[in-house]
Amino acid sequence: MNAMHLDHVTLRTADLEGTRQFLQDLLGLTVGYRPAFGFPGYWLYEREQPIVHLIPGGGAPVGRSAEVIDHIGFCLDGYDEFRAGLDMKSVAYSTMDLSDLGERRLFVRTPGQILIELVFRETPKQTAA
């Protein structure tokens, strides 16, 4: 069996431009090629890969019985620098430290309130032999 990885996520948003700008500023994603689908939207790229697709949505709340994606997560490097950048831009966030996993996490919300989890895995420190 071939290795599997997540190809992309598509987000429906009532604030297409605001969400695009937020993700560009937050994650450094860039707008790239998107086929002419006949409806507005963006493909946001990380290097050569379009990892976030944005399309218009009505912004209507989803009932509690509906199945929905709770959040999306991105694995990044440089926790301290990233957190300082959020502070400098006055972006609200919450934190979670999972020391048993060697991970620190930041949680932010897009303008439309989509939850984004930013995971930072720490490299184990090597001890001298």
N, C-alpha and C positions, 0 to 999 in steps of 0.2 A: 504494500500500500504506500502511496506517495505521501509525503509530509503535507499537512494542511496548515494554512494560515488564513486569517481573516483578510479578505480583499479590500473591502471598503464598508462604510456605513452611510446610509442615506438619512438625512434629517429633514423632516417637514417643519417649516417655520413660518409664522405669520410675519416675521421681520427678516426677510431675505437679505437685505443689504446690511442690517445691523448684525446679524449672525455671521455673515461673510466677513465683515470687518473685525468682529470680535475674535473669530478663529484665526484670522490672519495675524492679528496682534498677539493673541495668546500663544499660538503654536508655531508661528512663522510659516504657515502654509501659504501657498501662492495659487492664484486663479490660473487654471490652464485649460487646455482644449476640452471641449464638451460637445458631443454630437448635437446637431440641430433637431432636438426632440419635438419642437412645436409648442413648448411651454417653457417659461423662464426657469432659471436655476444656475448653479455653479458646480464645477468640479474643483475641489481644492487639493492641491498636490503637495506631497512631501517628497522632494527630489523629483523623480520621474513617475511616481505612483500617485494616481488620484485616490486618496484615501477617505475623503469626506465629500459626499454629494449633498448639495442643498437644493431643495425644491419648495415651492410655496405650499403652505398649509393654512388651514383656517384658524388655527390657534384655539380650537374648541377643546374644552377639558374632556378627558377620557374617563368613562365610568370606572369605578373600582373593580367591577367584575371583568373588565376587558383585559386581555393579555397585551402587555406593552413592554418595551425595553426600558429598564429602569435607568440605566446610565451607559455611557461609553467611556472607555479607559484608554489612555495613552501612556506608554512607558517612555520616560525621558531621563536625561542625565542632568546633573547640576542643580540639586534641590535648593541649596542656599541661594544661588544666583537667581533661580527661577522665582523663588518666594520673594526675594528682594524686588524683583521686577514687578510682581503683582502689587506689592506694597507701594512702589513708586507710581504705578498707574492707578492706585486706589481701587483695585479689583477685589471684591469681597471673596473670601475663601474660608474653608474650614480645613482642619488637619486631622490626620490619623497616623500614628506611628505604630508599626507592627514589628517590634524589635525581634520577635522570634522568627520572622521571615526575612529580616534585614531590609525592611521596606519602610519608606515614609511616603505619605500620600497627601495630596492637596485636592480639594473639591471646589469647583467653581460652577457657576451657572451661566448659560448663554443669555442674551437679552430675552429670549422666549422661555427661559427657565429650564432648558435641557441640562441635566446634570452631567458634568464631565469630571472624571477621576483622572488625576495625574499621578502616576506611580513612579517612584524613584527607588531603584534597587541599589543598595550599597554594596560595594565590593568588599568582601571579607578581608580584614587586615591580616597580613601574613606575619607570623612571629619568627624571630630569628632562631635558627637551629643551633 
